[in-house]
Amino acid sequence: MVSRNHIAVTNEAGAIWVVDRGSAFGTIVNGKEIGGQSGISRASLDKKENQIIIGPATSKYIFLLKVVPV
C-alpha cells in the first residue's frame, strides 16, 4: 500500500505542499484525498499542524506534521 517514493514535501515560494508521486492508493492530507483515483496530485499544508495518512484511510501510516517558521 505504501512505497518508498510515495510522497514528497516541497516548498514553493513559502507555501509547503505534500505531493503524491503517482501512488495507486493515494494520500490523505488534513482529510483531503490526493493521488490514487482523486485526480489531484498535491495539497497545501496548514501553517501549524497537519495530519498526513500515506495510503487509504485504513492505513497505519498516519503522521502529524508541524510547520515551524524559520
mmCIF file as Biopython writes it, N, C-alpha, C and O atoms, coordinates in Angstrom:
data_model
#
loop_
_atom_site.group_PDB
_atom_site.id
_atom_site.type_symbol
_atom_site.label_atom_id
_atom_site.label_alt_id
_atom_site.label_comp_id
_atom_site.label_asym_id
_atom_site.label_entity_id
_atom_site.label_seq_id
_atom_site.pdbx_PDB_ins_code
_atom_site.Cartn_x
_atom_site.Cartn_y
_atom_site.Cartn_z
_atom_site.occupancy
_atom_site.B_iso_or_equiv
_atom_site.auth_seq_id
_atom_site.auth_asym_id
_atom_site.pdbx_PDB_model_num
ATOM 1   N N  . MET A ? 1  ? 0.801   -1.201 0.000   1.0 0.0 1  A 1 
ATOM 2   C CA . MET A ? 1  ? 0.000   0.000  0.000   1.0 0.0 1  A 1 
ATOM 3   C C  . MET A ? 1  ? 0.843   1.264  0.000   1.0 0.0 1  A 1 
ATOM 4   O O  . MET A ? 1  ? 0.378   2.318  -0.433  1.0 0.0 1  A 1 
ATOM 5   N N  . VAL A ? 2  ? 2.073   1.171  0.478   1.0 0.0 2  A 1 
ATOM 6   C CA . VAL A ? 2  ? 2.944   2.337  0.570   1.0 0.0 2  A 1 
ATOM 7   C C  . VAL A ? 2  ? 4.274   2.001  -0.084  1.0 0.0 2  A 1 
ATOM 8   O O  . VAL A ? 2  ? 4.824   0.919  0.119   1.0 0.0 2  A 1 
ATOM 9   N N  . SER A ? 3  ? 4.784   2.940  -0.870  1.0 0.0 3  A 1 
ATOM 10  C CA . SER A ? 3  ? 6.100   2.744  -1.489  1.0 0.0 3  A 1 
ATOM 11  C C  . SER A ? 3  ? 7.098   3.720  -0.884  1.0 0.0 3  A 1 
ATOM 12  O O  . SER A ? 3  ? 6.704   4.690  -0.237  1.0 0.0 3  A 1 
ATOM 13  N N  . ARG A ? 4  ? 8.351   3.479  -1.085  1.0 0.0 4  A 1 
ATOM 14  C CA . ARG A ? 4  ? 9.363   4.385  -0.534  1.0 0.0 4  A 1 
ATOM 15  C C  . ARG A ? 4  ? 9.386   5.730  -1.258  1.0 0.0 4  A 1 
ATOM 16  O O  . ARG A ? 4  ? 10.009  6.676  -0.775  1.0 0.0 4  A 1 
ATOM 17  N N  . ASN A ? 5  ? 8.728   5.828  -2.389  1.0 0.0 5  A 1 
ATOM 18  C CA . ASN A ? 5  ? 8.678   7.068  -3.167  1.0 0.0 5  A 1 
ATOM 19  C C  . ASN A ? 5  ? 7.232   7.571  -3.248  1.0 0.0 5  A 1 
ATOM 20  O O  . ASN A ? 5  ? 6.831   8.111  -4.279  1.0 0.0 5  A 1 
ATOM 21  N N  . HIS A ? 6  ? 6.461   7.407  -2.203  1.0 0.0 6  A 1 
ATOM 22  C CA . HIS A ? 6  ? 5.024   7.666  -2.196  1.0 0.0 6  A 1 
ATOM 23  C C  . HIS A ? 6  ? 4.688   9.153  -2.251  1.0 0.0 6  A 1 
ATOM 24  O O  . HIS A ? 6  ? 3.844   9.571  -3.044  1.0 0.0 6  A 1 
ATOM 25  N N  . ILE A ? 7  ? 5.350   9.957  -1.407  1.0 0.0 7  A 1 
ATOM 26  C CA . ILE A ? 7  ? 5.062   11.398 -1.361  1.0 0.0 7  A 1 
ATOM 27  C C  . ILE A ? 7  ? 6.355   12.205 -1.335  1.0 0.0 7  A 1 
ATOM 28  O O  . ILE A ? 7  ? 7.442   11.681 -1.092  1.0 0.0 7  A 1 
ATOM 29  N N  . ALA A ? 8  ? 6.194   13.492 -1.593  1.0 0.0 8  A 1 
ATOM 30  C CA . ALA A ? 8  ? 7.280   14.461 -1.414  1.0 0.0 8  A 1 
ATOM 31  C C  . ALA A ? 8  ? 6.681   15.667 -0.701  1.0 0.0 8  A 1 
ATOM 32  O O  . ALA A ? 8  ? 5.496   15.963 -0.854  1.0 0.0 8  A 1 
ATOM 33  N N  . VAL A ? 9  ? 7.501   16.355 0.074   1.0 0.0 9  A 1 
ATOM 34  C CA . VAL A ? 9  ? 7.099   17.608 0.707   1.0 0.0 9  A 1 
ATOM 35  C C  . VAL A ? 9  ? 7.957   18.693 0.070   1.0 0.0 9  A 1 
ATOM 36  O O  . VAL A ? 9  ? 9.185   18.609 0.087   1.0 0.0 9  A 1 
ATOM 37  N N  . THR A ? 10 ? 7.311   19.709 -0.491  1.0 0.0 10 A 1 
ATOM 38  C CA . THR A ? 10 ? 8.033   20.749 -1.210  1.0 0.0 10 A 1 
ATOM 39  C C  . THR A ? 10 ? 7.681   22.129 -0.660  1.0 0.0 10 A 1 
ATOM 40  O O  . THR A ? 10 ? 6.636   22.323 -0.039  1.0 0.0 10 A 1 
ATOM 41  N N  . ASN A ? 11 ? 8.571   23.068 -0.903  1.0 0.0 11 A 1 
ATOM 42  C CA . ASN A ? 11 ? 8.375   24.463 -0.538  1.0 0.0 11 A 1 
ATOM 43  C C  . ASN A ? 11 ? 8.388   25.253 -1.837  1.0 0.0 11 A 1 
ATOM 44  O O  . ASN A ? 11 ? 9.394   25.289 -2.545  1.0 0.0 11 A 1 
ATOM 45  N N  . GLU A ? 12 ? 7.258   25.886 -2.145  1.0 0.0 12 A 1 
ATOM 46  C CA . GLU A ? 12 ? 7.158   26.693 -3.362  1.0 0.0 12 A 1 
ATOM 47  C C  . GLU A ? 12 ? 6.774   28.115 -2.966  1.0 0.0 12 A 1 
ATOM 48  O O  . GLU A ? 12 ? 5.628   28.383 -2.604  1.0 0.0 12 A 1 
ATOM 49  N N  . ALA A ? 13 ? 7.728   29.006 -3.037  1.0 0.0 13 A 1 
ATOM 50  C CA . ALA A ? 13 ? 7.523   30.421 -2.711  1.0 0.0 13 A 1 
ATOM 51  C C  . ALA A ? 13 ? 6.922   30.599 -1.317  1.0 0.0 13 A 1 
ATOM 52  O O  . ALA A ? 13 ? 6.048   31.442 -1.114  1.0 0.0 13 A 1 
ATOM 53  N N  . GLY A ? 14 ? 7.391   29.805 -0.368  1.0 0.0 14 A 1 
ATOM 54  C CA . GLY A ? 14 ? 6.946   29.931 1.005   1.0 0.0 14 A 1 
ATOM 55  C C  . GLY A ? 14 ? 5.743   29.086 1.369   1.0 0.0 14 A 1 
ATOM 56  O O  . GLY A ? 14 ? 5.408   28.981 2.549   1.0 0.0 14 A 1 
ATOM 57  N N  . ALA A ? 15 ? 5.080   28.478 0.391   1.0 0.0 15 A 1 
ATOM 58  C CA . ALA A ? 15 ? 3.955   27.579 0.661   1.0 0.0 15 A 1 
ATOM 59  C C  . ALA A ? 15 ? 4.489   26.145 0.697   1.0 0.0 15 A 1 
ATOM 60  O O  . ALA A ? 15 ? 5.266   25.750 -0.171  1.0 0.0 15 A 1 
ATOM 61  N N  . ILE A ? 16 ? 4.074   25.371 1.698   1.0 0.0 16 A 1 
ATOM 62  C CA . ILE A ? 16 ? 4.527   23.992 1.842   1.0 0.0 16 A 1 
ATOM 63  C C  . ILE A ? 16 ? 3.442   23.072 1.291   1.0 0.0 16 A 1 
ATOM 64  O O  . ILE A ? 16 ? 2.269   23.208 1.639   1.0 0.0 16 A 1 
ATOM 65  N N  . TRP A ? 17 ? 3.838   22.137 0.428   1.0 0.0 17 A 1 
ATOM 66  C CA . TRP A ? 17 ? 2.920   21.223 -0.249  1.0 0.0 17 A 1 
ATOM 67  C C  . TRP A ? 17 ? 3.316   19.776 0.002   1.0 0.0 17 A 1 
ATOM 68  O O  . TRP A ? 17 ? 4.498   19.461 0.134   1.0 0.0 17 A 1 
ATOM 69  N N  . VAL A ? 18 ? 2.318   18.896 0.067   1.0 0.0 18 A 1 
ATOM 70  C CA . VAL A ? 18 ? 2.538   17.457 0.016   1.0 0.0 18 A 1 
ATOM 71  C C  . VAL A ? 18 ? 2.139   17.035 -1.389  1.0 0.0 18 A 1 
ATOM 72  O O  . VAL A ? 18 ? 1.039   17.343 -1.847  1.0 0.0 18 A 1 
ATOM 73  N N  . VAL A ? 19 ? 3.033   16.333 -2.068  1.0 0.0 19 A 1 
ATOM 74  C CA . VAL A ? 19 ? 2.799   15.889 -3.438  1.0 0.0 19 A 1 
ATOM 75  C C  . VAL A ? 19 ? 2.756   14.369 -3.450  1.0 0.0 19 A 1 
ATOM 76  O O  . VAL A ? 19 ? 3.714   13.716 -3.035  1.0 0.0 19 A 1 
ATOM 77  N N  . ASP A ? 20 ? 1.644   13.797 -3.927  1.0 0.0 20 A 1 
ATOM 78  C CA . ASP A ? 20 ? 1.567   12.350 -4.123  1.0 0.0 20 A 1 
ATOM 79  C C  . ASP A ? 20 ? 2.279   12.051 -5.439  1.0 0.0 20 A 1 
ATOM 80  O O  . ASP A ? 20 ? 1.967   12.645 -6.471  1.0 0.0 20 A 1 
ATOM 81  N N  . ARG A ? 21 ? 3.233   11.131 -5.395  1.0 0.0 21 A 1 
ATOM 82  C CA . ARG A ? 21 ? 4.088   10.892 -6.554  1.0 0.0 21 A 1 
ATOM 83  C C  . ARG A ? 21 ? 3.586   9.751  -7.432  1.0 0.0 21 A 1 
ATOM 84  O O  . ARG A ? 21 ? 4.370   8.939  -7.923  1.0 0.0 21 A 1 
ATOM 85  N N  . GLY A ? 22 ? 2.264   9.701  -7.625  1.0 0.0 22 A 1 
ATOM 86  C CA . GLY A ? 22 ? 1.677   8.725  -8.535  1.0 0.0 22 A 1 
ATOM 87  C C  . GLY A ? 22 ? 1.312   7.404  -7.876  1.0 0.0 22 A 1 
ATOM 88  O O  . GLY A ? 22 ? 1.277   6.371  -8.544  1.0 0.0 22 A 1 
ATOM 89  N N  . SER A ? 23 ? 1.041   7.421  -6.588  1.0 0.0 23 A 1 
ATOM 90  C CA . SER A ? 23 ? 0.713   6.185  -5.876  1.0 0.0 23 A 1 
ATOM 91  C C  . SER A ? 23 ? -0.663  5.655  -6.291  1.0 0.0 23 A 1 
ATOM 92  O O  . SER A ? 23 ? -1.539  6.422  -6.691  1.0 0.0 23 A 1 
ATOM 93  N N  . ALA A ? 24 ? -0.836  4.357  -6.191  1.0 0.0 24 A 1 
ATOM 94  C CA . ALA A ? 24 ? -2.115  3.727  -6.533  1.0 0.0 24 A 1 
ATOM 95  C C  . ALA A ? 24 ? -3.165  3.951  -5.455  1.0 0.0 24 A 1 
ATOM 96  O O  . ALA A ? 24 ? -4.347  4.086  -5.770  1.0 0.0 24 A 1 
ATOM 97  N N  . PHE A ? 25 ? -2.757  3.995  -4.180  1.0 0.0 25 A 1 
ATOM 98  C CA . PHE A ? 25 ? -3.707  4.085  -3.072  1.0 0.0 25 A 1 
ATOM 99  C C  . PHE A ? 25 ? -3.903  5.506  -2.557  1.0 0.0 25 A 1 
ATOM 100 O O  . PHE A ? 25 ? -4.793  5.743  -1.740  1.0 0.0 25 A 1 
ATOM 101 N N  . GLY A ? 26 ? -3.093  6.455  -3.015  1.0 0.0 26 A 1 
ATOM 102 C CA . GLY A ? 26 ? -3.276  7.846  -2.648  1.0 0.0 26 A 1 
ATOM 103 C C  . GLY A ? 26 ? -2.741  8.218  -1.277  1.0 0.0 26 A 1 
ATOM 104 O O  . GLY A ? 26 ? -2.103  7.418  -0.592  1.0 0.0 26 A 1 
ATOM 105 N N  . THR A ? 27 ? -3.020  9.444  -0.903  1.0 0.0 27 A 1 
ATOM 106 C CA . THR A ? 27 ? -2.572  10.057 0.347   1.0 0.0 27 A 1 
ATOM 107 C C  . THR A ? 27 ? -3.708  10.946 0.833   1.0 0.0 27 A 1 
ATOM 108 O O  . THR A ? 27 ? -4.458  11.495 0.026   1.0 0.0 27 A 1 
ATOM 109 N N  . ILE A ? 28 ? -3.836  11.091 2.146   1.0 0.0 28 A 1 
ATOM 110 C CA . ILE A ? 28 ? -4.866  11.971 2.699   1.0 0.0 28 A 1 
ATOM 111 C C  . ILE A ? 28 ? -4.162  13.044 3.522   1.0 0.0 28 A 1 
ATOM 112 O O  . ILE A ? 28 ? -3.436  12.734 4.466   1.0 0.0 28 A 1 
ATOM 113 N N  . VAL A ? 29 ? -4.379  14.303 3.160   1.0 0.0 29 A 1 
ATOM 114 C CA . VAL A ? 29 ? -3.759  15.440 3.838   1.0 0.0 29 A 1 
ATOM 115 C C  . VAL A ? 29 ? -4.868  16.279 4.457   1.0 0.0 29 A 1 
ATOM 116 O O  . VAL A ? 29 ? -5.670  16.890 3.751   1.0 0.0 29 A 1 
ATOM 117 N N  . ASN A ? 30 ? -4.901  16.299 5.792   1.0 0.0 30 A 1 
ATOM 118 C CA . ASN A ? 30 ? -5.931  17.057 6.513   1.0 0.0 30 A 1 
ATOM 119 C C  . ASN A ? 30 ? -7.339  16.728 6.007   1.0 0.0 30 A 1 
ATOM 120 O O  . ASN A ? 30 ? -8.172  17.619 5.846   1.0 0.0 30 A 1 
ATOM 121 N N  . GLY A ? 31 ? -7.592  15.442 5.761   1.0 0.0 31 A 1 
ATOM 122 C CA . GLY A ? 31 ? -8.905  14.994 5.317   1.0 0.0 31 A 1 
ATOM 123 C C  . GLY A ? 31 ? -9.148  15.079 3.827   1.0 0.0 31 A 1 
ATOM 124 O O  . GLY A ? 31 ? -10.193 14.632 3.355   1.0 0.0 31 A 1 
ATOM 125 N N  . LYS A ? 32 ? -8.209  15.645 3.062   1.0 0.0 32 A 1 
ATOM 126 C CA . LYS A ? 32 ? -8.367  15.798 1.616   1.0 0.0 32 A 1 
ATOM 127 C C  . LYS A ? 32 ? -7.578  14.709 0.898   1.0 0.0 32 A 1 
ATOM 128 O O  . LYS A ? 32 ? -6.375  14.565 1.116   1.0 0.0 32 A 1 
ATOM 129 N N  . GLU A ? 33 ? -8.252  13.943 0.042   1.0 0.0 33 A 1 
ATOM 130 C CA . GLU A ? 33 ? -7.586  12.880 -0.705  1.0 0.0 33 A 1 
ATOM 131 C C  . GLU A ? 33 ? -6.832  13.450 -1.903  1.0 0.0 33 A 1 
ATOM 132 O O  . GLU A ? 33 ? -7.365  14.252 -2.670  1.0 0.0 33 A 1 
ATOM 133 N N  . ILE A ? 34 ? -5.589  13.019 -2.044  1.0 0.0 34 A 1 
ATOM 134 C CA . ILE A ? 34 ? -4.796  13.362 -3.227  1.0 0.0 34 A 1 
ATOM 135 C C  . ILE A ? 34 ? -4.205  12.065 -3.767  1.0 0.0 34 A 1 
ATOM 136 O O  . ILE A ? 34 ? -4.112  11.075 -3.041  1.0 0.0 34 A 1 
ATOM 137 N N  . GLY A ? 35 ? -3.809  12.064 -5.025  1.0 0.0 35 A 1 
ATOM 138 C CA . GLY A ? 35 ? -3.238  10.871 -5.638  1.0 0.0 35 A 1 
ATOM 139 C C  . GLY A ? 35 ? -4.285  9.798  -5.844  1.0 0.0 35 A 1 
ATOM 140 O O  . GLY A ? 35 ? -5.482  10.068 -5.753  1.0 0.0 35 A 1 
ATOM 141 N N  . GLY A ? 36 ? -3.844  8.587  -6.122  1.0 0.0 36 A 1 
ATOM 142 C CA . GLY A ? 36 ? -4.771  7.486  -6.364  1.0 0.0 36 A 1 
ATOM 143 C C  . GLY A ? 36 ? -5.742  7.835  -7.480  1.0 0.0 36 A 1 
ATOM 144 O O  . GLY A ? 36 ? -5.322  8.247  -8.561  1.0 0.0 36 A 1 
ATOM 145 N N  . GLN A ? 37 ? -7.019  7.675  -7.230  1.0 0.0 37 A 1 
ATOM 146 C CA . GLN A ? 37 ? -8.063  7.955  -8.221  1.0 0.0 37 A 1 
ATOM 147 C C  . GLN A ? 37 ? -8.653  9.367  -8.103  1.0 0.0 37 A 1 
ATOM 148 O O  . GLN A ? 37 ? -9.611  9.697  -8.803  1.0 0.0 37 A 1 
ATOM 149 N N  . SER A ? 38 ? -8.085  10.201 -7.222  1.0 0.0 38 A 1 
ATOM 150 C CA . SER A ? 38 ? -8.674  11.518 -6.949  1.0 0.0 38 A 1 
ATOM 151 C C  . SER A ? 38 ? -8.517  12.522 -8.087  1.0 0.0 38 A 1 
ATOM 152 O O  . SER A ? 38 ? -9.334  13.433 -8.224  1.0 0.0 38 A 1 
ATOM 153 N N  . GLY A ? 39 ? -7.485  12.367 -8.897  1.0 0.0 39 A 1 
ATOM 154 C CA . GLY A ? 39 ? -7.222  13.337 -9.956  1.0 0.0 39 A 1 
ATOM 155 C C  . GLY A ? 39 ? -6.490  14.580 -9.466  1.0 0.0 39 A 1 
ATOM 156 O O  . GLY A ? 39 ? -6.212  15.486 -10.251 1.0 0.0 39 A 1 
ATOM 157 N N  . ILE A ? 40 ? -6.176  14.630 -8.174  1.0 0.0 40 A 1 
ATOM 158 C CA . ILE A ? 40 ? -5.438  15.749 -7.581  1.0 0.0 40 A 1 
ATOM 159 C C  . ILE A ? 40 ? -4.093  15.210 -7.114  1.0 0.0 40 A 1 
ATOM 160 O O  . ILE A ? 40 ? -4.040  14.164 -6.468  1.0 0.0 40 A 1 
ATOM 161 N N  . SER A ? 41 ? -3.015  15.904 -7.429  1.0 0.0 41 A 1 
ATOM 162 C CA . SER A ? 41 ? -1.695  15.362 -7.088  1.0 0.0 41 A 1 
ATOM 163 C C  . SER A ? 41 ? -1.040  16.023 -5.881  1.0 0.0 41 A 1 
ATOM 164 O O  . SER A ? 41 ? -0.043  15.509 -5.375  1.0 0.0 41 A 1 
ATOM 165 N N  . ARG A ? 42 ? -1.576  17.159 -5.401  1.0 0.0 42 A 1 
ATOM 166 C CA . ARG A ? 42 ? -0.923  17.821 -4.272  1.0 0.0 42 A 1 
ATOM 167 C C  . ARG A ? 42 ? -1.923  18.577 -3.407  1.0 0.0 42 A 1 
ATOM 168 O O  . ARG A ? 42 ? -3.030  18.899 -3.837  1.0 0.0 42 A 1 
ATOM 169 N N  . ALA A ? 43 ? -1.495  18.853 -2.165  1.0 0.0 43 A 1 
ATOM 170 C CA . ALA A ? 43 ? -2.319  19.622 -1.228  1.0 0.0 43 A 1 
ATOM 171 C C  . ALA A ? 43 ? -1.393  20.508 -0.409  1.0 0.0 43 A 1 
ATOM 172 O O  . ALA A ? 43 ? -0.299  20.091 -0.028  1.0 0.0 43 A 1 
ATOM 173 N N  . SER A ? 44 ? -1.831  21.726 -0.142  1.0 0.0 44 A 1 
ATOM 174 C CA . SER A ? 44 ? -1.019  22.630 0.675   1.0 0.0 44 A 1 
ATOM 175 C C  . SER A ? 44 ? -1.189  22.289 2.143   1.0 0.0 44 A 1 
ATOM 176 O O  . SER A ? 44 ? -2.229  21.780 2.560   1.0 0.0 44 A 1 
ATOM 177 N N  . LEU A ? 45 ? -0.154  22.574 2.921   1.0 0.0 45 A 1 
ATOM 178 C CA . LEU A ? 45 ? -0.192  22.323 4.353   1.0 0.0 45 A 1 
ATOM 179 C C  . LEU A ? 45 ? -0.638  23.578 5.090   1.0 0.0 45 A 1 
ATOM 180 O O  . LEU A ? 45 ? -0.375  24.697 4.649   1.0 0.0 45 A 1 
ATOM 181 N N  . ASP A ? 46 ? -1.319  23.379 6.223   1.0 0.0 46 A 1 
ATOM 182 C CA . ASP A ? 46 ? -1.680  24.498 7.088   1.0 0.0 46 A 1 
ATOM 183 C C  . ASP A ? 46 ? -0.414  25.042 7.731   1.0 0.0 46 A 1 
ATOM 184 O O  . ASP A ? 46 ? 0.617   24.370 7.742   1.0 0.0 46 A 1 
ATOM 185 N N  . LYS A ? 47 ? -0.484  26.228 8.253   1.0 0.0 47 A 1 
ATOM 186 C CA . LYS A ? 47 ? 0.678   26.871 8.877   1.0 0.0 47 A 1 
ATOM 187 C C  . LYS A ? 47 ? 1.087   26.234 10.197  1.0 0.0 47 A 1 
ATOM 188 O O  . LYS A ? 47 ? 2.208   26.450 10.656  1.0 0.0 47 A 1 
ATOM 189 N N  . LYS A ? 48 ? 0.200   25.447 10.824  1.0 0.0 48 A 1 
ATOM 190 C CA . LYS A ? 48 ? 0.519   24.873 12.128  1.0 0.0 48 A 1 
ATOM 191 C C  . LYS A ? 48 ? 0.630   23.358 12.036  1.0 0.0 48 A 1 
ATOM 192 O O  . LYS A ? 48 ? 1.669   22.852 11.614  1.0 0.0 48 A 1 
ATOM 193 N N  . GLU A ? 49 ? -0.417  22.613 12.419  1.0 0.0 49 A 1 
ATOM 194 C CA . GLU A ? 49 ? -0.371  21.152 12.438  1.0 0.0 49 A 1 
ATOM 195 C C  . GLU A ? 49 ? -1.131  20.555 11.261  1.0 0.0 49 A 1 
ATOM 196 O O  . GLU A ? 49 ? -2.139  21.099 10.810  1.0 0.0 49 A 1 
ATOM 197 N N  . ASN A ? 50 ? -0.622  19.416 10.772  1.0 0.0 50 A 1 
ATOM 198 C CA . ASN A ? 50 ? -1.215  18.740 9.637   1.0 0.0 50 A 1 
ATOM 199 C C  . ASN A ? 50 ? -1.197  17.240 9.876   1.0 0.0 50 A 1 
ATOM 200 O O  . ASN A ? 50 ? -0.235  16.697 10.419  1.0 0.0 50 A 1 
ATOM 201 N N  . GLN A ? 51 ? -2.272  16.576 9.463   1.0 0.0 51 A 1 
ATOM 202 C CA . GLN A ? 51 ? -2.313  15.115 9.525   1.0 0.0 51 A 1 
ATOM 203 C C  . GLN A ? 51 ? -2.144  14.579 8.115   1.0 0.0 51 A 1 
ATOM 204 O O  . GLN A ? 51 ? -2.850  14.984 7.191   1.0 0.0 51 A 1 
ATOM 205 N N  . ILE A ? 52 ? -1.196  13.660 7.963   1.0 0.0 52 A 1 
ATOM 206 C CA . ILE A ? 52 ? -0.935  13.046 6.665   1.0 0.0 52 A 1 
ATOM 207 C C  . ILE A ? 52 ? -1.083  11.541 6.837   1.0 0.0 52 A 1 
ATOM 208 O O  . ILE A ? 52 ? -0.410  10.934 7.670   1.0 0.0 52 A 1 
ATOM 209 N N  . ILE A ? 53 ? -1.972  10.939 6.040   1.0 0.0 53 A 1 
ATOM 210 C CA . ILE A ? 53 ? -2.149  9.493  6.011   1.0 0.0 53 A 1 
ATOM 211 C C  . ILE A ? 53 ? -1.607  9.014  4.675   1.0 0.0 53 A 1 
ATOM 212 O O  . ILE A ? 53 ? -2.109  9.401  3.619   1.0 0.0 53 A 1 
ATOM 213 N N  . ILE A ? 54 ? -0.593  8.180  4.723   1.0 0.0 54 A 1 
ATOM 214 C CA . ILE A ? 54 ? 0.007   7.665  3.493   1.0 0.0 54 A 1 
ATOM 215 C C  . ILE A ? 54 ? -0.692  6.360  3.159   1.0 0.0 54 A 1 
ATOM 216 O O  . ILE A ? 54 ? -0.560  5.368  3.876   1.0 0.0 54 A 1 
ATOM 217 N N  . GLY A ? 55 ? -1.435  6.372  2.065   1.0 0.0 55 A 1 
ATOM 218 C CA . GLY A ? 55 ? -2.255  5.237  1.676   1.0 0.0 55 A 1 
ATOM 219 C C  . GLY A ? 55 ? -3.719  5.567  1.936   1.0 0.0 55 A 1 
ATOM 220 O O  . GLY A ? 55 ? -4.068  6.735  2.104   1.0 0.0 55 A 1 
ATOM 221 N N  . PRO A ? 56 ? -4.582  4.548  1.971   1.0 0.0 56 A 1 
ATOM 222 C CA . PRO A ? 56 ? -6.007  4.786  2.193   1.0 0.0 56 A 1 
ATOM 223 C C  . PRO A ? 56 ? -6.305  5.156  3.638   1.0 0.0 56 A 1 
ATOM 224 O O  . PRO A ? 56 ? -5.421  5.104  4.492   1.0 0.0 56 A 1 
ATOM 225 N N  . ALA A ? 57 ? -7.544  5.527  3.909   1.0 0.0 57 A 1 
ATOM 226 C CA . ALA A ? 57 ? -7.948  5.946  5.260   1.0 0.0 57 A 1 
ATOM 227 C C  . ALA A ? 57 ? -7.699  4.861  6.307   1.0 0.0 57 A 1 
ATOM 228 O O  . ALA A ? 57 ? -7.559  5.175  7.489   1.0 0.0 57 A 1 
ATOM 229 N N  . THR A ? 58 ? -7.642  3.600  5.900   1.0 0.0 58 A 1 
ATOM 230 C CA . THR A ? 58 ? -7.408  2.486  6.826   1.0 0.0 58 A 1 
ATOM 231 C C  . THR A ? 58 ? -5.923  2.221  7.066   1.0 0.0 58 A 1 
ATOM 232 O O  . THR A ? 58 ? -5.576  1.286  7.788   1.0 0.0 58 A 1 
ATOM 233 N N  . SER A ? 59 ? -5.050  3.021  6.477   1.0 0.0 59 A 1 
ATOM 234 C CA . SER A ? 59 ? -3.605  2.829  6.602   1.0 0.0 59 A 1 
ATOM 235 C C  . SER A ? 59 ? -3.125  3.043  8.033   1.0 0.0 59 A 1 
ATOM 236 O O  . SER A ? 59 ? -3.695  3.841  8.778   1.0 0.0 59 A 1 
ATOM 237 N N  . LYS A ? 60 ? -2.082  2.329  8.403   1.0 0.0 60 A 1 
ATOM 238 C CA . LYS A ? 60 ? -1.468  2.528  9.716   1.0 0.0 60 A 1 
ATOM 239 C C  . LYS A ? 60 ? -0.377  3.597  9.678   1.0 0.0 60 A 1 
ATOM 240 O O  . LYS A ? 60 ? 0.229   3.896  10.707  1.0 0.0 60 A 1 
ATOM 241 N N  . TYR A ? 61 ? -0.124  4.171  8.509   1.0 0.0 61 A 1 
ATOM 242 C CA . TYR A ? 61 ? 0.919   5.187  8.365   1.0 0.0 61 A 1 
ATOM 243 C C  . TYR A ? 61 ? 0.294   6.575  8.470   1.0 0.0 61 A 1 
ATOM 244 O O  . TYR A ? 61 ? -0.028  7.206  7.463   1.0 0.0 61 A 1 
ATOM 245 N N  . ILE A ? 62 ? 0.129   7.037  9.715   1.0 0.0 62 A 1 
ATOM 246 C CA . ILE A ? 62 ? -0.502  8.331  9.994   1.0 0.0 62 A 1 
ATOM 247 C C  . ILE A ? 62 ? 0.538   9.212  10.684  1.0 0.0 62 A 1 
ATOM 248 O O  . ILE A ? 62 ? 1.143   8.818  11.681  1.0 0.0 62 A 1 
ATOM 249 N N  . PHE A ? 63 ? 0.731   10.398 10.139  1.0 0.0 63 A 1 
ATOM 250 C CA . PHE A ? 63 ? 1.759   11.302 10.647  1.0 0.0 63 A 1 
ATOM 251 C C  . PHE A ? 63 ? 1.160   12.649 11.016  1.0 0.0 63 A 1 
ATOM 252 O O  . PHE A ? 63 ? 0.234   13.128 10.361  1.0 0.0 63 A 1 
ATOM 253 N N  . LEU A ? 64 ? 1.689   13.253 12.061  1.0 0.0 64 A 1 
ATOM 254 C CA . LEU A ? 64 ? 1.363   14.627 12.427  1.0 0.0 64 A 1 
ATOM 255 C C  . LEU A ? 64 ? 2.583   15.459 12.060  1.0 0.0 64 A 1 
ATOM 256 O O  . LEU A ? 64 ? 3.676   15.238 12.582  1.0 0.0 64 A 1 
ATOM 257 N N  . LEU A ? 65 ? 2.390   16.414 11.162  1.0 0.0 65 A 1 
ATOM 258 C CA . LEU A ? 65 ? 3.493   17.241 10.694  1.0 0.0 65 A 1 
ATOM 259 C C  . LEU A ? 65 ? 3.242   18.679 11.136  1.0 0.0 65 A 1 
ATOM 260 O O  . LEU A ? 65 ? 2.195   19.253 10.834  1.0 0.0 65 A 1 
ATOM 261 N N  . LYS A ? 66 ? 4.186   19.245 11.838  1.0 0.0 66 A 1 
ATOM 262 C CA . LYS A ? 66 ? 4.087   20.641 12.268  1.0 0.0 66 A 1 
ATOM 263 C C  . LYS A ? 66 ? 5.001   21.497 11.411  1.0 0.0 66 A 1 
ATOM 264 O O  . LYS A ? 66 ? 6.167   21.162 11.203  1.0 0.0 66 A 1 
ATOM 265 N N  . VAL A ? 67 ? 4.469   22.595 10.920  1.0 0.0 67 A 1 
ATOM 266 C CA . VAL A ? 67 ? 5.254   23.544 10.143  1.0 0.0 67 A 1 
ATOM 267 C C  . VAL A ? 67 ? 5.821   24.559 11.134  1.0 0.0 67 A 1 
ATOM 268 O O  . VAL A ? 67 ? 5.072   25.226 11.848  1.0 0.0 67 A 1 
ATOM 269 N N  . VAL A ? 68 ? 7.136   24.667 11.170  1.0 0.0 68 A 1 
ATOM 270 C CA . VAL A ? 68 ? 7.814   25.576 12.089  1.0 0.0 68 A 1 
ATOM 271 C C  . VAL A ? 68 ? 8.480   26.675 11.274  1.0 0.0 68 A 1 
ATOM 272 O O  . VAL A ? 68 ? 9.345   26.383 10.447  1.0 0.0 68 A 1 
ATOM 273 N N  . PRO A ? 69 ? 8.098   27.936 11.487  1.0 0.0 69 A 1 
ATOM 274 C CA . PRO A ? 69 ? 8.730   29.027 10.740  1.0 0.0 69 A 1 
ATOM 275 C C  . PRO A ? 69 ? 10.209  29.130 11.099  1.0 0.0 69 A 1 
ATOM 276 O O  . PRO A ? 69 ? 10.596  28.940 12.252  1.0 0.0 69 A 1 
ATOM 277 N N  . VAL A ? 70 ? 11.012  29.428 10.114  1.0 0.0 70 A 1 
ATOM 278 C CA . VAL A ? 70 ? 12.459  29.547 10.325  1.0 0.0 70 A 1 
ATOM 279 C C  . VAL A ? 70 ? 12.836  30.984 10.501  1.0 0.0 70 A 1 
ATOM 280 O O  . VAL A ? 70 ? 14.012  31.294 10.690  1.0 0.0 70 A 1 
#
